Amino acid sequence: MVNVDWREEVLKSTGVFEDGCISFYNLASLVVANRPECIYRYRSGHKGDLIALQEGYEHLSYPNDYNDPFDARIFFDKDAAIIPGLNDYLNKNMNSGFREALKVLAGKDKLDVHGERADKQLFSRAKSQKPFEKYFDHISKQCEAVSLRLEEILENSLRGAALICSFATNKRNYLMWAHYAKSHQGFCLE
């Protein structure tokens, strides 16, 4: 019997909903148990599609070329991915006030690159030391700005390196015929 909620179970197995809950075995088992008998590829029938059909290959697309920025969204632990880059950036670019606060609060000249985010490394100590509160606000704003930029760079580079080929499970999907088969003038491969 086919599990009707298998797609949500697949997403859960990838760790999208709960960090660290990745189960490749469960993921593979769900896909194998619920895979369709046939898959279909809708094509417009332009010259490149006909050459690909004749030569036995299929075109892949970069997610960054899609018109919907949320299509083929890539999920990853952003903090784990950006913290080393963020802390390294701040170590190289910290001003003298930030460096002095770091020396007093953490007893170090540099942030722990693989530790927590820079502002979190200093937060608890900065709150207890009044003269350094003003630096914490500046550090926190700088961390937020740099981390957002690093997240954007990382996601764009991942999307720029991924290639995707989309298939459907129904050969009579009128929306697919309209959008991907040149308004019903193209073809559908099984």
PLY file of the C-alpha trace (Angstrom):
ply
format ascii 1.0
element vertex 190
property float x
property float y
property float z
element edge 189
property int vertex1
property int vertex2
end_header
0.00 0.00 0.00
1.30 3.46 -0.91
1.82 5.89 1.95
-0.24 9.00 1.13
1.94 11.26 3.28
5.22 9.95 1.92
6.34 13.30 0.47
6.13 14.95 3.89
7.96 11.98 5.39
10.68 12.46 2.73
11.05 16.11 3.76
11.25 15.13 7.43
13.99 12.62 6.55
16.09 15.42 5.02
16.19 17.39 8.29
14.19 20.33 6.87
11.81 20.42 9.83
14.16 19.35 12.62
17.86 20.11 12.59
20.04 17.04 12.76
17.24 14.58 11.94
18.64 13.39 8.62
17.90 9.76 7.76
19.22 8.73 4.36
18.04 5.15 4.90
14.48 6.31 5.61
14.66 8.74 2.68
15.76 6.04 0.23
13.19 3.54 1.56
10.34 6.03 1.12
11.35 6.96 -2.41
11.76 3.33 -3.50
8.47 2.23 -1.91
6.48 5.14 -3.40
8.10 5.76 -6.75
5.69 5.97 -9.68
5.61 3.35 -12.43
6.46 6.00 -15.03
7.73 9.55 -15.06
7.11 12.11 -17.76
9.10 15.00 -19.16
7.25 17.76 -20.98
9.19 19.52 -23.74
8.39 22.40 -26.08
9.70 20.70 -29.21
12.24 23.36 -30.17
15.37 22.32 -32.04
17.39 21.69 -28.85
14.67 19.38 -27.49
14.61 17.40 -30.73
18.40 17.05 -30.80
18.38 15.91 -27.14
15.67 13.36 -27.94
17.57 12.09 -30.98
20.90 11.85 -29.11
19.40 10.44 -25.90
20.13 13.10 -23.31
18.11 15.65 -21.35
18.74 19.28 -20.48
19.36 20.29 -16.88
18.69 23.77 -15.48
20.30 25.91 -12.80
17.84 26.93 -10.05
19.17 30.51 -10.28
17.75 30.65 -13.82
14.20 29.90 -12.64
11.73 32.78 -12.62
10.57 31.91 -9.08
13.33 32.51 -6.49
11.63 30.09 -4.07
11.55 27.27 -6.61
14.13 24.58 -5.80
14.87 26.25 -2.47
17.94 24.80 -0.77
17.73 24.14 2.97
20.85 24.11 5.11
21.92 25.02 8.64
22.84 28.62 7.94
24.52 29.27 11.28
26.78 26.22 10.97
27.60 27.15 7.38
28.38 30.84 7.89
29.87 31.13 11.39
33.46 30.30 10.38
33.33 32.84 7.54
31.61 35.45 9.70
34.05 35.13 12.60
37.04 35.06 10.26
35.77 38.22 8.53
35.31 39.96 11.89
38.79 38.88 13.09
40.32 40.47 9.99
38.18 43.62 10.03
37.49 44.43 13.69
38.12 47.98 14.78
40.29 48.86 17.78
37.27 49.24 20.11
35.97 45.80 19.21
39.44 44.31 19.62
39.85 45.94 23.06
36.41 44.68 24.16
37.32 41.18 22.96
40.60 41.24 24.95
38.86 42.34 28.14
35.78 40.15 27.85
37.24 36.97 26.37
40.91 37.35 27.21
41.78 36.79 23.54
42.85 38.85 20.53
40.69 36.85 18.11
37.29 35.25 17.96
36.97 31.47 17.93
36.34 30.94 14.21
34.46 27.65 14.78
32.74 28.75 17.99
29.42 30.53 18.27
28.65 33.67 16.31
30.87 36.57 17.41
28.08 38.50 19.11
26.98 35.37 21.01
30.58 34.71 22.12
30.64 38.12 23.78
26.99 38.63 24.75
26.91 37.29 28.30
30.15 38.99 29.30
29.29 42.30 27.62
25.98 42.54 29.48
27.75 42.24 32.83
30.42 44.85 31.98
28.75 48.24 31.53
31.57 50.05 29.67
31.41 47.49 26.88
27.64 47.44 26.26
28.01 50.05 23.53
30.45 47.80 21.66
28.06 44.87 21.92
25.32 46.76 20.05
27.78 47.65 17.28
29.16 44.10 17.17
25.67 42.62 17.03
24.60 44.89 14.14
27.81 44.15 12.26
27.35 40.38 12.80
23.78 40.53 11.56
24.68 42.49 8.41
27.65 40.27 7.54
25.80 37.03 8.32
22.88 37.98 6.06
25.29 38.73 3.22
27.19 35.46 3.78
23.89 33.50 3.79
22.95 35.10 0.48
26.37 34.36 -1.05
26.29 30.75 0.17
22.76 30.07 -1.05
23.47 31.65 -4.45
26.67 29.63 -4.86
24.85 26.39 -3.94
22.00 27.19 -6.34
24.54 28.14 -9.00
26.27 24.76 -8.68
23.13 22.59 -8.64
21.52 21.25 -11.80
17.90 20.11 -11.87
15.73 18.17 -14.27
12.00 18.09 -13.47
9.60 15.27 -14.19
5.87 14.73 -13.66
3.92 11.63 -12.70
0.98 12.32 -15.02
1.05 12.51 -18.82
-2.32 14.28 -18.91
-1.43 17.28 -16.77
-2.88 20.23 -18.68
-0.90 22.79 -16.74
2.36 21.01 -17.62
1.28 20.80 -21.27
0.52 24.53 -21.25
3.69 25.71 -19.50
6.37 23.24 -20.59
5.08 21.80 -23.87
4.61 25.10 -25.74
0.86 25.41 -25.08
0.11 21.80 -26.08
2.26 21.97 -29.25
5.31 20.16 -27.85
5.69 16.59 -26.67
5.77 14.51 -23.50
8.37 11.79 -22.95
7.57 8.72 -20.86
0 1
1 2
2 3
3 4
4 5
5 6
6 7
7 8
8 9
9 10
10 11
11 12
12 13
13 14
14 15
15 16
16 17
17 18
18 19
19 20
20 21
21 22
22 23
23 24
24 25
25 26
26 27
27 28
28 29
29 30
30 31
31 32
32 33
33 34
34 35
35 36
36 37
37 38
38 39
39 40
40 41
41 42
42 43
43 44
44 45
45 46
46 47
47 48
48 49
49 50
50 51
51 52
52 53
53 54
54 55
55 56
56 57
57 58
58 59
59 60
60 61
61 62
62 63
63 64
64 65
65 66
66 67
67 68
68 69
69 70
70 71
71 72
72 73
73 74
74 75
75 76
76 77
77 78
78 79
79 80
80 81
81 82
82 83
83 84
84 85
85 86
86 87
87 88
88 89
89 90
90 91
91 92
92 93
93 94
94 95
95 96
96 97
97 98
98 99
99 100
100 101
101 102
102 103
103 104
104 105
105 106
106 107
107 108
108 109
109 110
110 111
111 112
112 113
113 114
114 115
115 116
116 117
117 118
118 119
119 120
120 121
121 122
122 123
123 124
124 125
125 126
126 127
127 128
128 129
129 130
130 131
131 132
132 133
133 134
134 135
135 136
136 137
137 138
138 139
139 140
140 141
141 142
142 143
143 144
144 145
145 146
146 147
147 148
148 149
149 150
150 151
151 152
152 153
153 154
154 155
155 156
156 157
157 158
158 159
159 160
160 161
161 162
162 163
163 164
164 165
165 166
166 167
167 168
168 169
169 170
170 171
171 172
172 173
173 174
174 175
175 176
176 177
177 178
178 179
179 180
180 181
181 182
182 183
183 184
184 185
185 186
186 187
187 188
188 189
